[in-house]
Amino acid sequence: MDTKELRNLIKMIIESDITEFEMEEGDKKVTIRRFAQPAVQSAPAGTFCPPPPVPASSPGSVAQSSSTPMGASETAVAKEEAGEKLEEIKSPIVGTFYRAPSPDSEPYVEVGSVVEKGQILCIVEAMKLMNEIEADFKCRIKEVLKENSQPVEYGEVLFLVERL
């Protein structure tokens, strides 16, 4: 089993409800166990954004703020209101986000970079495996939402992009 097959296997297990998986191929054996997460989970530091204070005299503001999606960045909302349609690129796995292949290297992408379908955007390290996150379509990077070496959760938004 090569690294790509192992990555795909881990991704499949993370995305499913499987808690334990075991496979033997010749003299090699792979066992993967997921531990159940507690029912109540505290959010990572820095993820809680309280709603902005709304003056009592402006009921229109309340309706506007309630239409804003939870967790959306203010920049994304402002750009969307200005007519710019942004899409999210999310982490397919839980791990550690890296913008570059090594600490001394330049980041894979910067804000404003135009990337082709299949181009590497970042790496998410999971269980000592470096998972390259690729663009699913040609796009322009509008915002990088994670810092280097920052932990990320499954489905957490990494980039805001404009489809080209």
N, C-alpha and C positions, 0 to 999 in steps of 0.2 A: 504494500500500500504506500503510495507516494504522498507527499505533503499536501498536494491539491485535493486528493481524495479524502485525506484526513480532515482538512479544513471544511470540505463540503459535508462530511459526516457530522462534524461538530456543529456546523450551522443548522443542519437538519434537526439535530437533537435539541438545540437551543430553541428553535422555532416550533417545536412540537411539545406535547405533554409527557414525553418519555422521561422517566426519572433514572432509568438504568439501561445501558446498552452494552452488550458483549459480543465480540466477533473474533473468530479464529480463522486465519488464512495461512495454511502451511504451518511453519513453526512460530509464527507471530500471533500474538493475542492482544486485542485492544479492549479495554473496559473503560466505559465512561459512566460516571454517576453524577447526577444532579441532586443537590439537596434542596428540599422544599424551602421556599422563602417564607419568613414570618408573615402573618396576615397583615400586621401593621408595620409599615416600613417607613423609616424617617427619610426625608429627602436629603440629598447631598447638600453640603454647604453652598450657599450662593444661588440656589435654585428657586427660592421662595421670593416672589415679587408681589408685595401687597398692592391692591388696587389704588390708583391715585385718589386723593381726597376730592370729593365732588361737592361743590357749594350747594347749599339747600335751595337756593333761588334759581337754579338752572336744571329743570327736569329733563331737558333735551340731552344734557351731558350724560345722564344716567343711562338713557336708552342707547347712546352711542357707545359708552364704555362696556355695556353688557353684550354688544355685538362683536367685540374684539375677542378673538380666540384665546383661550387660556394658554399661557406659556409662549405666546408669540412675542418676538422682540418688538420694541417700539419702532425701530428702524424699518423692519419688514412691514409693519402696519402702515407707517407713513408712506413708504414707497408704493404699497398696494393702493392706497387712497389716491396717490398721484398718478395712477394708471399703469404702473409697472407691475407685471404679473411675475411673482417670484415663486419658485418651487423649492421644496426642502429635500436635502439629501440626508438620510438618517443612517445611524449606525445599525448594521445588521446583527451585531453581537455585543455582548458586554465585554469591556476590556479597557485598555489604556490608549488614548488618542495620541498619535504622533504625526506631525506635519511633514517630517522629512525622513529619509531612509536611515540617517544617522545623525548624532548630535552636531557634527561638523558640516553637514550638508545643507544646501539650500532647501527650503520647503518645496514640496511637489507643486503647489499652487499658491498664488497670492490673490488678494482682492483685485478684480479686473482681468485676471487671466481668462483666456478663452481655452476651453478644454474640449477634446474630441471624445466621442464615445469610446469607452474602453481605457481611457487614460487614467492613470493612478492619481487619486486626489489626496490620499493620506493612508496611514496604517493604523489598524486597531489591533493591539497585542492582546491575545487571550491565551492563557495557559502556556506561555512562552512561545506561542506561534504568532508570527507576524502576518496578519491578514490585510492584504492590499485592498483598499476600497476604491472601486473604479466608477467612472461616470457612466451612467446608463444611456446618456444622450449628449449631443453637443450642447455646451452651455457656457455662460460667462459667470465666474464666481463674483457674487455681489457682497457676501459676508461670510467670514469664517467665525463660527460661534464657539469654538472650543480652543483652549490654550494647549500648547505642547505638554505632554505627560499628564494630562487631565483624565481622570476616569470618566468613562461614558457608559450609559445603560443601553440596552436593546431598544431601538426605536427613537433614541434621542437625536435631535437635529444637530448635524455637524456643520452643514453649509446651507446658505440660501443662494440659489442660482437663478439665472434667467435663461430659459430654453432658447436656443438659436436655431 
